[in-house]
């Protein structure tokens, strides 16, 4: 099945209020263009160098989402154009994004990543850390970042009951945080294997790669 056919199939399962981010990491320019020509505009990348190389040659109305683990020293490379940084996992990283945004006089949209998985390899704030940070008012002083909501990555498991619990708890916390940050509009969780479950639990942004582009990969630069 072609990229366009797969994309149409996936879109047919997603409600209108949910944003589909097509995860194009390690996929060639031709595959991204095929999805673009089918109307897709939101694309997600995990690697800074790959994101930059694609952004330089692909249509300028693409909305690029950085969904990988972002190192502070690479923020300046994507700050001029990135549409949304999904994985802001520390106050230090948020401060660096604010610093680079100030240099550019550009407000950089972000999501705070919450560590919801039962895996130490995943990154993110704990619920307690995030709650304390939002309550502290420190975010108000960061004029060049715009936190738009939360992101979470579920445990890498086929155990649907565990994933349902993780996404449900994240949604409950998101609702609680919105009482302090009513402008927040995004809860990003769910990928190819579990996006329907994530949507059921309140996600309104899903990141789908292999179900659109297949598993084929090529050598990439980090």
C-alpha positions in Angstrom: 0.0 0.0 0.0 1.3 3.5 -0.9 2.1 6.2 1.6 -0.9 8.1 0.4 -3.2 5.1 0.8 -1.8 4.4 4.3 -2.2 8.0 5.3 -5.8 8.1 4.1 -6.5 4.9 6.0 -5.1 6.3 9.2 -6.9 9.7 8.8 -10.1 7.8 8.5 -9.7 6.5 12.0 -8.8 9.8 13.7 -11.5 12.3 14.9 -11.3 15.9 13.4 -10.2 17.4 16.7 -7.0 15.2 16.8 -3.8 16.4 15.0 -1.9 13.7 13.2 1.9 14.2 13.2 3.4 12.0 10.5 6.7 10.7 12.0 9.1 10.9 9.0 12.4 10.2 10.9 14.8 8.1 8.8 12.4 8.3 5.8 13.5 9.7 2.5 12.5 13.0 1.0 10.3 11.3 -1.6 8.2 9.6 1.1 7.7 12.9 2.9 6.7 14.6 -0.4 4.2 11.8 -1.1 2.5 12.4 2.2 2.7 16.2 1.7 1.0 15.9 -1.7 -1.8 13.9 0.0 -2.4 17.0 2.2 -0.3 16.2 5.3 1.4 19.2 6.8 2.5 18.1 10.3 5.7 16.0 10.3 7.8 14.8 13.2 11.5 14.2 13.4 13.8 12.7 16.1 17.2 13.9 15.0 18.2 17.6 14.7 20.5 17.2 11.7 18.0 15.2 9.8 15.2 17.7 10.6 17.4 20.6 9.4 18.4 18.9 6.1 14.7 18.1 5.4 13.5 21.6 6.3 15.9 23.1 3.9 14.6 21.3 0.8 11.0 20.5 1.5 8.0 22.9 1.2 8.1 25.8 3.6 4.5 25.4 4.8 5.3 22.1 6.5 4.9 22.3 10.3 7.9 20.6 11.7 7.6 18.9 15.1 10.7 17.9 17.0 9.7 14.7 18.9 13.1 13.3 20.0 15.3 13.9 23.1 16.6 17.4 22.5 20.1 18.4 23.8 20.5 21.9 25.1 23.4 22.7 22.8 21.3 21.9 19.7 18.3 24.1 20.5 19.7 27.0 18.6 19.8 24.9 15.4 16.0 24.4 15.3 14.7 27.4 17.2 14.4 29.6 14.1 11.7 27.4 12.4 10.4 24.5 14.6 6.6 24.5 14.9 6.5 22.5 18.1 9.1 20.9 20.4 7.4 17.9 22.0 9.9 16.6 24.5 10.8 19.4 26.9 11.9 17.3 29.8 13.5 19.7 32.2 13.4 23.3 33.4 17.0 23.7 32.2 16.0 22.8 28.6 13.1 25.2 28.7 15.4 28.0 29.9 17.7 27.3 26.9 14.8 27.4 24.5 13.7 30.7 26.0 17.2 32.1 25.7 17.5 31.1 22.0 14.0 32.4 21.3 15.0 35.8 22.8 18.0 36.0 20.5 15.7 35.4 17.5 12.8 37.5 19.0 10.7 34.4 18.3 8.3 32.7 20.7 9.0 28.9 20.5 6.0 26.6 21.0 6.7 23.6 23.3 5.1 20.7 25.2 6.3 19.6 28.6 7.2 15.9 28.6 5.9 13.8 31.5 7.6 10.6 32.4 4.6 8.1 32.4 6.3 4.9 31.3 7.6 2.1 33.5 11.0 2.4 31.8 14.0 4.3 33.0 15.2 5.0 29.4 12.3 7.4 28.9 12.7 11.1 29.8 10.4 13.7 31.4 9.1 15.5 34.4 7.5 13.5 37.1 3.9 14.6 37.9 5.1 16.2 41.1 8.0 18.1 39.4 5.7 19.5 36.7 3.1 20.5 39.2 5.6 22.3 41.3 7.1 24.1 38.3 3.8 25.3 37.1 2.7 26.4 40.6 6.0 28.3 41.1 5.1 30.9 38.4 8.6 30.5 36.8 7.0 29.8 33.5 5.5 33.3 33.5 8.9 34.9 33.3 9.9 33.0 30.2 8.6 35.3 27.5 10.0 33.4 24.5 8.6 30.0 25.1 4.9 29.1 24.8 4.0 25.9 26.5 0.9 24.6 24.8 0.3 21.4 26.8 1.8 18.1 27.7 3.4 15.1 26.0 3.9 11.5 27.3 5.3 8.3 25.9 3.7 5.1 27.1 5.6 2.0 28.2 6.8 -0.1 25.2 4.4 -3.0 25.8 1.5 -4.8 24.3 -0.2 -4.7 27.7 -3.2 -2.4 26.8 -4.4 -2.2 30.4 -1.1 -0.6 31.5 -1.1 1.8 28.6 -4.7 2.8 29.3 -3.8 3.5 32.9 -0.8 5.6 31.9 -2.7 7.7 29.3 -5.7 8.1 31.6 -3.5 9.4 34.4 -1.8 11.7 32.0 -5.1 13.1 30.8 -6.3 13.6 34.4 -3.1 15.5 35.2 -3.4 17.6 32.0 -6.9 18.6 33.1 -5.6 19.6 36.5 -2.8 21.7 35.0 -5.2 23.5 32.7 -6.9 24.9 35.7 -3.7 26.9 36.2 -2.8 27.2 32.5 -6.2 27.6 30.7 -4.5 28.4 27.4 -3.1 24.9 27.1 -4.7 23.0 24.2 -2.5 20.0 23.4 -2.2 16.6 25.0 0.2 14.6 22.8 0.4 10.8 23.3 -0.1 7.7 21.3 1.9 6.2 18.4 1.3 3.6 15.6 0.5 0.7 17.9 -1.7 2.5 20.5 -3.0 5.8 19.1 -6.6 4.7 19.2 -6.3 3.9 22.9 -4.6 7.2 23.5 -7.4 9.1 21.8 -10.0 7.3 23.9 -8.1 8.5 27.0 -8.0 12.1 25.8 -5.1 12.6 23.5 -5.6 15.2 20.8 -2.3 14.8 19.0 -0.8 11.5 17.9 2.6 10.7 16.4 2.4 8.0 13.7 5.3 6.8 11.6 5.5 3.1 10.7 1.8 2.8 10.0 2.2 5.5 7.3 5.7 5.1 5.9 6.4 1.4 6.8 9.5 0.1 8.6 12.1 0.9 5.9 15.0 3.0 7.2 18.1 4.5 5.8 21.3 5.8 7.5 20.8 9.0 9.3 22.8 11.7 11.1 22.0 12.6 14.7 
